[in-house]
Amino acid sequence: MRGELMYEGKGKQLYASDRQGELIQLFKDDATAFDGVKHDVIAGKGELNCAISSFFFEKMQEAGIATHYIRREGAVEMRVRELAMMPVEVVVRNVAAGSICKRLGLEEGIPLKWPLTELFYKSDELHDPMIAVEHTELFGWASRDDIEEMRATALKVNEVMTSLLADVGIRLIDYKLEFGKADGKIYLGDEITPDGCRLWDAETGRKLDKDVFRRDLGGLSEVYHEVANRLGIELEFA
Ligand code: 5GP
């Protein structure tokens, strides 16, 4: 049961729930890019993202990763542990794409010798600037130990996701994670969906993620459906 709206982001809403310390995370149909400059509403996107995120979070829990996920509660709703979020995005890259190509002049598609983790300060106004652990420590966003733990978890997530996706012919190029704390412990929060990952078809290199929307490459809903279908994800919430 949903209570008061506590927070609204570009793709999600967080509501109070009937239990202390637990929230209801609702996935919206909105698609945004370039810090909200490009915006569209895509019918069914919320349901796809809720199903895909629930699937990945369940796999993370099975792998022993502490996450905010409790259970899926509806077509577009999941119940989560309430966290104090850290304003730091952890990006993991297996292949060069997106901002690292622009920043370092790399060609898109070059495999990296090992997974690279990068940190960004979560701020739409500032366009999520890249930061170092020195910044997170100095400005009190996350301690050095917190960042070390988040990076280790992000790499464990990489192993689980890379293997699940490789089994269905999808390459995990990169993705973004967010973490938060409850009772002093770090949990993986937010969502794991094609909105925050780059996913390429292993054979053709076709993009199966939000870059389809960012770069006007076709229907977003069709490719998210394809990701869900390949992973064997049940879309209907019973
Ligand atoms: P890049 O730094 O290349 O823009 O993004 C790297 C990866 O993290 C991509 O998979 C991208 O979708 C994801 N990512 C980075 N920042 C954000 C963000 O603010 N929101 C979402 N949804 N994904 C992000």
Residues whose N, C-alpha, C, O or C-beta is under 5 A from the ligand:
A	BS01	5GP	V91 A97 G98 S99 I100 D174 Y175 K176 D195 G196 C197 R198
